[in-house]
Amino acid sequence: MATATTTHSDLDMAAALAHGIAEHQFVVHYLPEIDLNTGAVTGMAAVLRWEHPRRGLLWPSEYLPTAERSGLANSLGWMLLEAAAAELGRWRHLPHASTAPRKMWVPVSAGLLLEVDAIERVAALVAAQELAPDTLGLEIGEDTLSMGSVHTPALLAGLRRVGVALSIADVRSWYGGLATMGDLPVEAVKLDRAFVRGAGADLAQDGIVSAVVALAHAHGLRVVADSVESWSEGARLCELGADRASGYLFSGPQGGEDARLMLANGSGWCAPQQRQPVGCPKAVG
């Protein structure tokens, strides 16, 4: 009975998802990425949220599992990529855009990238929006890296040839994965929130983060901390050598207009000294 109920519920969710796509119920929000050393807003990470008619704004984690099982995930992924690329095109008109180009990071799944024409479609988005090289960035999960040594390097190299930056999202298998990432054309790794949560309160975990940072830097990779929520976490991650961060410490998800205002005017962080500097904002936006 439980299985039947679960299946019925999943079918209902899949039907609601399909209806939501047809009725344009999805909206793109943006989370700022902050340079932990300077406080500068270096870019945004795009996230597709579902404006569910009864449950309100849903995060991808609340609907993506059903989307993947029902074959809708790739449609949602392309929806996000197209909207994020169009928003990135608007950034050309922001102050200092030519001297300090910002990146737009977009999470993409292995299934989307395995589509036959995936590289060509990404190249068309870059060309249509006249995006500067490496300003559109794709966040690739560890599942993509596990597709196989034969396919993955060729896929990533193809994306790099069309002017797309690459990063690895939610790094968990910290040593085995990072030890080989120096051979891949990626520029950054994003720490899984399990490593970020409680930074500074657990010496053993701090040691792991320090090792991850050291290994990533040895391979020329930037380290981004995801889901930073407290000033103490941000300060400790900065001390441990993380380069950039995102999370509610700096800002919640922003609409396009608010994100552009933050890029043009905002500083999301005061780099820590011995303690929190006087007047340092705890959040922006």
Phi, psi and omega per residue, in radians:
M1 nan -0.705 3.136
A2 -1.103 -0.685 -3.136
T3 -1.134 -0.754 3.126
A4 -1.089 -0.717 3.127
T5 -1.108 -0.765 3.138
T6 -1.093 -0.766 -3.136
T7 -1.096 -0.772 3.123
H8 -1.065 -0.779 3.133
S9 -1.080 -0.720 -3.129
D10 -1.141 -0.688 3.100
L11 -1.118 -0.706 3.094
D12 -1.070 -0.755 -3.138
M13 -1.127 -0.714 3.125
A14 -1.104 -0.728 3.107
A15 -1.125 -0.700 3.112
A16 -1.142 -0.658 3.088
L17 -1.085 -0.836 3.131
A18 -1.045 -0.717 3.095
H19 -1.129 -0.719 3.141
G20 -1.090 -0.674 3.095
I21 -1.131 -0.809 -3.122
A22 -1.107 -0.572 -3.083
E23 -1.681 0.168 3.083
H24 0.999 0.837 -3.135
Q25 -1.550 0.073 -3.100
F26 -1.778 2.457 -3.114
V27 -2.300 2.534 3.129
V28 -1.704 2.237 3.022
H29 -2.027 2.877 -3.021
Y30 -2.301 2.365 3.098
L31 -1.940 2.179 -3.091
P32 -1.228 2.529 3.001
E33 -1.850 2.233 -2.986
I34 -1.963 2.373 2.981
D35 -1.320 2.044 -3.058
L36 -1.192 -0.349 -3.115
N37 -1.556 -0.542 -3.065
T38 -1.997 -0.322 -3.071
G39 1.474 -0.052 -3.094
A40 -1.193 2.545 3.018
V41 -1.488 1.861 -3.001
T42 -1.578 -0.205 -3.133
G43 2.949 -2.923 -3.109
M44 -2.395 2.628 2.984
A45 -1.890 2.206 -3.091
A46 -1.494 2.474 3.106
V47 -2.417 2.354 -3.129
L48 -1.669 2.075 -3.124
R49 -2.000 2.535 -3.097
W50 -1.737 2.106 3.067
E51 -1.476 1.399 -3.084
H52 -1.198 2.331 -3.056
P53 -1.074 -0.422 -3.132
R54 -1.949 -0.620 -3.019
R55 -1.686 -0.076 3.127
G56 1.417 -2.791 -3.080
L57 -1.253 2.132 -3.132
L58 -1.877 2.486 3.031
W59 -1.389 2.757 3.124
P60 -0.943 -0.615 -3.118
S61 -1.077 -0.350 -3.106
E62 -1.516 -0.309 -3.123
Y63 -2.238 -0.323 -3.061
L64 -1.109 -0.687 3.105
P65 -0.964 -0.742 3.093
T66 -1.182 -0.702 3.125
A67 -1.056 -0.686 3.136
E68 -1.179 -0.733 -3.133
R69 -1.204 -0.491 -3.064
S70 -1.718 0.059 3.095
G71 1.380 0.302 -3.114
L72 -1.774 -0.109 -3.011
A73 -1.089 -0.729 -3.109
N74 -1.152 -0.662 3.088
S75 -1.059 -0.743 3.095
L76 -1.165 -0.661 3.128
G77 -1.096 -0.757 3.109
W78 -1.201 -0.611 3.067
M79 -1.009 -0.802 3.137
L80 -1.138 -0.788 -3.129
L81 -1.060 -0.779 -3.116
E82 -1.121 -0.758 -3.140
A83 -1.170 -0.724 -3.128
A84 -1.157 -0.697 3.111
A85 -1.124 -0.696 3.102
A86 -1.126 -0.714 3.095
E87 -1.124 -0.729 3.108
L88 -1.053 -0.642 3.083
G89 -1.053 -0.560 3.124
R90 -1.231 -0.380 -3.091
W91 -1.193 -0.275 3.138
R92 -1.023 -0.444 -3.080
H93 -1.602 0.034 3.123
L94 -1.365 2.659 3.076
P95 -1.011 2.428 3.058
H96 1.161 0.248 -3.105
A97 -1.094 -0.556 -3.092
S98 -1.345 -0.530 -3.091
T99 -1.631 -0.377 -3.141
A100 -2.371 1.286 -3.097
P101 -1.083 2.358 3.115
R102 -1.776 2.711 -3.134
K103 -1.800 2.579 2.972
M104 -1.938 2.020 -3.124
W105 -1.716 2.304 -3.096
V106 -2.253 2.149 3.094
P107 -1.254 2.375 3.105
V108 -2.301 2.566 -3.093
S109 -1.627 2.838 3.057
A110 -1.079 -0.693 -3.129
G111 -1.062 -0.716 3.117
L112 -1.125 -0.796 -3.088
L113 -1.222 -0.355 3.123
L114 -1.472 -0.081 3.035
E115 -1.063 2.531 -3.009
V116 -0.992 -0.694 -3.059
D117 -1.834 0.411 -3.035
A118 -1.047 -0.838 -3.103
I119 -1.110 -0.709 3.130
E120 -1.124 -0.678 3.136
R121 -1.192 -0.692 3.080
V122 -1.118 -0.755 3.117
A123 -1.048 -0.667 3.128
A124 -1.152 -0.647 3.087
L125 -1.124 -0.763 3.130
V126 -1.062 -0.767 -3.114
A127 -1.214 -0.739 -3.082
A128 -1.098 -0.631 -3.125
Q129 -1.648 0.003 -3.129
E130 0.912 0.868 -3.077
L131 -1.385 2.426 3.062
A132 -1.163 2.607 -3.132
P133 -0.969 2.417 3.028
D134 1.203 0.210 3.060
T135 -1.555 -0.479 2.980
L136 -1.578 2.108 -3.112
G137 -2.047 2.433 3.094
L138 -1.862 2.233 3.061
E139 -1.628 2.056 -3.035
I140 -1.916 2.273 -3.126
G141 -1.388 2.918 3.130
E142 -1.121 -0.385 3.091
D143 -1.137 -0.557 3.093
T144 -1.195 -0.710 3.131
L145 -1.129 -0.452 -3.090
S146 -1.493 0.099 -3.137
M147 -1.145 -0.407 3.116
G148 2.361 2.528 -3.067
S149 -1.154 -0.390 -3.121
V150 -1.345 -0.765 -3.028
H151 -1.490 -0.670 -2.972
T152 -1.104 -0.883 -3.132
P153 -1.030 -0.686 -3.140
A154 -1.155 -0.700 3.119
L155 -1.106 -0.847 -3.118
L156 -1.154 -0.681 3.101
A157 -1.103 -0.662 3.096
G158 -1.115 -0.705 3.097
L159 -1.152 -0.685 3.118
R160 -1.134 -0.618 -3.127
R161 -1.129 -0.476 3.135
V162 -1.595 0.172 3.004
G163 1.566 0.446 -3.122
V164 -1.820 2.358 3.034
A165 -1.432 2.711 -3.071
L166 -2.315 2.469 2.999
S167 -2.459 2.806 3.117
I168 -1.806 2.158 -3.058
A169 -1.628 2.592 2.957
D170 0.917 0.915 -3.137
V171 -1.117 2.171 3.135
R172 -2.071 -0.873 3.139
S173 -1.386 1.309 -2.808
W174 -1.069 -0.705 -3.047
Y175 -1.463 -0.930 -3.086
G176 -1.023 -0.709 -3.130
G177 -1.234 -0.882 -3.072
L178 -1.138 -0.492 -3.104
A179 -1.103 -0.397 -3.123
T180 -1.921 -0.096 -3.065
M181 -1.228 -0.357 3.094
G182 -1.087 -0.326 3.125
D183 -1.559 -0.086 -3.115
L184 -1.851 2.639 -3.074
P185 -1.419 0.949 3.113
V186 -1.916 2.692 -3.089
E187 -1.949 -0.241 -3.054
A188 -2.663 2.756 2.999
V189 -2.235 2.492 3.134
K190 -1.894 2.131 3.140
L191 -1.154 2.338 3.027
D192 -1.048 2.535 -3.079
R193 -1.060 -0.365 3.093
A194 -1.114 -0.526 3.091
F195 -1.386 -0.456 -3.036
V196 -1.485 -0.683 -3.046
R197 -1.057 2.138 3.091
G198 1.384 0.267 3.106
A199 -0.942 2.333 -3.100
G200 1.663 -0.256 -3.139
A201 -1.814 -0.162 -3.091
D202 -2.343 1.857 -3.065
L203 -1.092 -0.649 3.134
A204 -1.125 -0.750 3.127
Q205 -1.182 -0.668 3.065
D206 -1.021 -0.647 3.114
G207 -1.122 -0.672 3.089
I208 -1.134 -0.794 3.132
V209 -1.054 -0.758 3.123
S210 -1.048 -0.706 3.119
A211 -1.172 -0.718 3.100
V212 -1.053 -0.823 -3.121
V213 -1.071 -0.802 -3.114
A214 -1.081 -0.744 -3.123
L215 -1.202 -0.722 3.108
A216 -1.090 -0.813 3.134
H217 -1.107 -0.601 3.102
A218 -1.099 -0.480 3.103
H219 -1.664 0.157 3.118
G220 1.315 0.424 -3.099
L221 -1.826 2.455 3.048
R222 -1.431 2.585 -3.125
V223 -1.974 2.187 3.137
V224 -2.015 2.255 3.107
A225 -1.671 2.220 -3.090
D226 -1.736 2.612 3.018
S227 1.062 0.763 3.064
V228 -1.379 2.183 -3.020
E229 -2.002 -0.400 -3.079
S230 -2.188 2.725 3.121
W231 -1.097 -0.637 -3.132
S232 -1.123 -0.666 3.070
E233 -1.110 -0.815 -3.134
G234 -1.079 -0.753 -3.125
A235 -1.123 -0.754 -3.120
R236 -1.185 -0.698 3.107
L237 -1.114 -0.652 3.059
C238 -1.097 -0.780 3.113
E239 -1.097 -0.578 -3.126
L240 -1.406 -0.072 3.017
G241 1.806 0.048 3.074
A242 -1.060 2.514 -3.037
D243 -1.588 -0.742 -3.074
R244 -2.435 2.930 -3.098
A245 -2.737 2.797 2.996
S246 -2.467 2.861 3.130
G247 2.489 3.088 -3.048
Y248 -1.189 -0.284 3.016
L249 -0.993 -0.642 -3.054
F250 -1.691 -0.758 -3.126
S251 -3.053 2.597 2.922
G252 -1.416 -3.092 3.140
P253 -1.117 2.412 -3.081
Q254 -2.026 2.572 2.923
G255 -1.247 2.974 -3.058
G256 -1.016 -0.790 -3.105
E257 -1.125 -0.788 3.129
D258 -1.154 -0.641 3.103
A259 -1.106 -0.692 3.117
R260 -1.162 -0.652 3.080
L261 -1.104 -0.706 3.135
M262 -1.161 -0.703 3.103
L263 -1.111 -0.674 -3.080
A264 -1.322 -0.582 -2.969
N265 -2.181 -0.258 -2.893
G266 -1.575 2.644 2.887
S267 -2.262 2.130 -2.959
G268 -1.667 0.169 -2.943
W269 -2.988 2.522 2.921
C270 -1.886 2.077 -3.118
A271 -1.026 2.363 -3.038
P272 -1.242 2.555 2.956
Q273 -1.805 -2.097 3.056
Q274 -1.460 -0.431 3.113
R275 -2.664 3.119 -3.104
Q276 -1.118 2.141 -3.118
P277 -1.109 2.590 3.111
V278 -1.098 2.290 3.102
G279 1.469 -0.002 -3.137
C280 -1.244 2.186 -3.116
P281 -1.202 2.424 3.083
K282 -1.498 -0.295 3.116
A283 -2.783 2.782 3.102
V284 -2.269 2.475 3.036
G285 1.625 nan nan
